[in-house]
Amino acid sequence: MKIAGLKRKHTVILLVEDDEQTREFYRHAIKAAGYEVAAVEDGLAALRRIDIETPDAIVLDLMLPRLGGVDVFQELRAKPATRRIPVIAVTGADRLHGVDTSEFHYFLRKPVSPEVLVTTIDQAL
């Protein structure tokens, strides 16, 4: 018998979301799918966390305080050690001025269902 989530054990997803309710909703969905989750509330905290432990994938809200998601993404792509980490960009913004969404291999518009989020993470990995 196959146990759900077994193949995902020890796969760490960094969740970067400033809205506490949304962060907990996503965290629960990702954890229920069998992934380990590290959750932070802004871009600076995300970069600090990545310096400590490189995640297997990142769910990145684009509209963040202190350091925006686009800036985090560009920083990740500029460094050889992080440029290959799959990033799932998520936003609730209707318009993203000056952002080319084609830069992101995975781009989701809020609201995002748990099923779509987990399926996208699976695809990214």
TITORDO-218895 format. One line per field, with one value per residue (C-alpha): residue number from 1; y, z, x; residue in one letter. Coordinates in nm, 3 decimals, padded with zeros to 5 digits, always signed. Example, Ala and Ser with C-alpha at 12.3 -4.5 7.8 and 13.67 -1.06 7.14 Angstrom:
torza = 1; 2
north = -00.450; -00.106
up = +00.780; +00.714
east = +01.230; +01.367
guro = a; s
END
This chain:
torza = 1; 2; 3; 4; 5; 6; 7; 8; 9; 10; 11; 12; 13; 14; 15; 16; 17; 18; 19; 20; 21; 22; 23; 24; 25; 26; 27; 28; 29; 30; 31; 32; 33; 34; 35; 36; 37; 38; 39; 40; 41; 42; 43; 44; 45; 46; 47; 48; 49; 50; 51; 52; 53; 54; 55; 56; 57; 58; 59; 60; 61; 62; 63; 64; 65; 66; 67; 68; 69; 70; 71; 72; 73; 74; 75; 76; 77; 78; 79; 80; 81; 82; 83; 84; 85; 86; 87; 88; 89; 90; 91; 92; 93; 94; 95; 96; 97; 98; 99; 100; 101; 102; 103; 104; 105; 106; 107; 108; 109; 110; 111; 112; 113; 114; 115; 116; 117; 118; 119; 120; 121; 122; 123; 124; 125
north = +00.000; +00.346; +00.610; +00.960; +01.202; +00.936; +01.036; +01.396; +01.333; +01.565; +01.784; +02.139; +02.405; +02.766; +02.953; +03.332; +03.501; +03.816; +03.754; +03.533; +03.367; +03.285; +03.169; +02.926; +02.803; +02.732; +02.590; +02.342; +02.234; +02.185; +01.997; +01.778; +01.681; +01.541; +01.821; +01.993; +02.364; +02.663; +02.971; +03.336; +03.665; +03.882; +03.891; +03.973; +03.683; +03.459; +03.547; +03.496; +03.157; +03.051; +03.138; +02.896; +02.612; +02.585; +02.477; +02.236; +02.484; +02.823; +02.948; +03.323; +03.593; +03.882; +04.157; +04.153; +04.414; +04.521; +04.336; +04.242; +03.900; +04.016; +04.145; +03.814; +03.624; +03.838; +03.792; +03.414; +03.405; +03.614; +03.360; +03.028; +02.848; +02.945; +03.006; +02.657; +02.648; +02.621; +02.928; +02.932; +03.298; +03.381; +03.712; +03.861; +04.183; +04.265; +04.443; +04.404; +04.717; +04.650; +04.275; +04.029; +03.729; +03.512; +03.516; +03.276; +02.913; +02.881; +03.170; +03.148; +03.411; +03.422; +03.277; +02.948; +02.622; +02.374; +02.122; +02.364; +02.476; +02.121; +02.011; +02.307; +02.226; +01.864; +01.983; +02.225; +01.950
up = +00.000; -00.092; +00.182; +00.064; +00.096; +00.157; -00.149; -00.025; +00.314; +00.383; +00.086; +00.222; +00.078; +00.176; +00.199; +00.178; +00.251; +00.453; +00.527; +00.837; +00.753; +00.397; +00.519; +00.765; +00.502; +00.253; +00.523; +00.629; +00.268; +00.190; +00.513; +00.462; +00.123; +00.300; +00.254; +00.528; +00.540; +00.650; +00.654; +00.668; +00.639; +00.411; +00.152; +00.389; +00.616; +00.308; +00.200; +00.556; +00.573; +00.237; +00.364; +00.656; +00.461; +00.088; +00.024; -00.251; -00.381; -00.286; -00.284; -00.314; -00.274; -00.500; -00.285; +00.034; +00.290; +00.329; +00.020; -00.256; -00.412; -00.748; -00.577; -00.392; -00.720; -00.895; -00.603; -00.619; -00.994; -00.959; -00.733; -00.871; -00.546; -00.569; -00.935; -00.995; -00.702; -00.843; -00.752; -00.758; -00.775; -00.620; -00.622; -00.559; -00.740; -01.048; -01.212; -01.165; -01.300; -01.455; -01.388; -01.672; -01.544; -01.816; -01.601; -01.366; -01.468; -01.219; -01.166; -00.970; -00.906; -00.567; -00.443; -00.489; -00.387; -00.183; -00.468; -00.727; -00.493; -00.415; -00.779; -00.886; -00.622; -00.742; -01.101; -00.999; -00.826
east = +00.000; +00.129; +00.124; +00.033; +00.320; +00.587; +00.788; +00.788; +00.943; +01.237; +01.150; +01.150; +00.923; +00.991; +00.661; +00.693; +00.359; +00.290; -00.078; -00.089; -00.421; -00.313; +00.030; -00.129; -00.378; -00.097; +00.131; -00.135; -00.205; +00.165; +00.229; -00.080; +00.067; +00.373; +00.623; +00.821; +00.738; +00.944; +00.721; +00.832; +00.645; +00.861; +01.136; +01.422; +01.327; +01.313; +01.667; +01.796; +01.623; +01.769; +02.118; +02.062; +01.896; +01.841; +01.482; +01.380; +01.119; +00.977; +00.617; +00.668; +00.405; +00.503; +00.351; +00.560; +00.668; +01.034; +01.156; +00.913; +00.880; +01.013; +01.329; +01.367; +01.325; +01.587; +01.828; +01.781; +01.842; +02.159; +02.333; +02.464; +02.372; +02.003; +01.929; +01.791; +01.549; +01.195; +00.990; +00.610; +00.508; +00.172; -00.013; -00.352; -00.264; -00.469; -00.177; +00.193; +00.356; +00.693; +00.684; +00.720; +00.527; +00.684; +01.003; +00.827; +00.792; +00.508; +00.268; -00.058; -00.324; -00.492; -00.711; -00.525; -00.689; -00.485; -00.508; -00.371; -00.093; +00.023; -00.007; +00.205; +00.468; +00.471; +00.523; +00.797; +00.991
guro = m; k; i; a; g; l; k; r; k; h; t; v; i; l; l; v; e; d; d; e; q; t; r; e; f; y; r; h; a; i; k; a; a; g; y; e; v; a; a; v; e; d; g; l; a; a; l; r; r; i; d; i; e; t; p; d; a; i; v; l; d; l; m; l; p; r; l; g; g; v; d; v; f; q; e; l; r; a; k; p; a; t; r; r; i; p; v; i; a; v; t; g; a; d; r; l; h; g; v; d; t; s; e; f; h; y; f; l; r; k; p; v; s; p; e; v; l; v; t; t; i; d; q; a; l
END
